Amino acid sequence: MTGDTERPSAEKDVFVFPNPAFGTIRLSQHVIGSRYQLIDASGSVLEKGVLMENQIDCHSRPAGIYTLLIERPDGIFRALRFVLMK
């Protein structure tokens, strides 16, 4: 996977909220149709697929630090870290 090399504009920036989260995480931008991977602190890919909505249910995941890797349809990649609390 390769990412963009230029500083992204504000319209391309996406972030996870709330952070820390207690279950469901939401994404600040419309990313439906983007591919994603949910990765734990050890680097294991826990989940991957295509985003069908601007949120991911993490209720079944243990507390910890996670990375959400998103590949948008326009080819832009984002690695977003968030904390999941219980």
C-alpha positions in Angstrom: 0.0 0.0 0.0 1.2 3.4 -0.8 -0.1 6.8 0.3 -0.2 10.3 -1.0 3.0 12.2 -0.7 1.6 15.7 -0.6 0.0 17.3 2.5 -3.7 16.6 2.2 -6.3 19.3 2.0 -8.8 19.6 4.9 -11.5 18.1 2.7 -9.5 14.8 2.4 -8.7 14.6 6.1 -10.7 12.0 8.1 -10.6 11.3 11.8 -12.1 8.9 14.2 -14.5 10.1 17.0 -15.1 9.8 19.8 -11.5 9.1 20.8 -11.3 7.4 23.3 -14.3 5.3 22.2 -16.5 3.0 24.3 -18.0 0.9 21.5 -18.9 2.4 18.1 -16.4 4.6 16.3 -17.5 7.1 13.8 -15.6 8.7 10.9 -15.7 12.4 10.3 -15.9 12.2 6.5 -18.0 10.2 4.0 -15.8 7.1 3.4 -18.5 4.7 2.3 -17.0 2.4 -0.3 -13.5 2.7 1.1 -11.5 -0.4 1.9 -10.5 -0.7 5.6 -8.4 -2.8 8.0 -8.8 -2.8 11.8 -5.4 -3.5 13.3 -4.6 -4.1 17.0 -1.5 -2.9 18.9 0.4 -6.1 18.1 -0.1 -5.5 14.3 -2.7 -8.2 13.8 -5.4 -7.5 11.3 -8.7 -8.2 13.2 -11.1 -7.2 10.5 -11.1 -6.0 6.9 -13.6 -5.2 4.3 -15.4 -2.3 2.6 -17.1 0.4 4.7 -20.8 0.3 4.2 -21.4 3.2 6.6 -19.4 5.9 8.4 -19.0 3.9 11.6 -17.6 0.6 12.9 -19.0 -1.4 15.8 -16.1 -2.3 18.2 -18.3 -3.4 21.2 -16.9 -7.0 20.9 -13.3 -5.8 20.9 -11.2 -5.6 24.1 -9.9 -2.3 25.4 -6.7 -1.2 23.8 -5.1 0.9 21.1 -6.2 0.2 17.5 -5.3 1.5 14.0 -7.9 1.9 11.4 -6.3 1.8 7.9 -8.5 3.3 5.2 -8.0 3.3 1.5 -10.4 5.7 -0.1 -11.7 5.2 -3.7 -9.5 8.1 -4.8 -6.4 6.1 -3.8 -5.7 8.2 -0.6 -4.7 6.1 2.4 -5.2 7.1 6.1 -3.9 5.4 9.2 -6.1 6.5 12.1 -5.3 5.5 15.7 -7.9 5.4 18.4 -8.3 4.1 22.0 -11.1 1.7 22.8 -12.1 1.7 26.5 -14.5 -0.6 28.3 
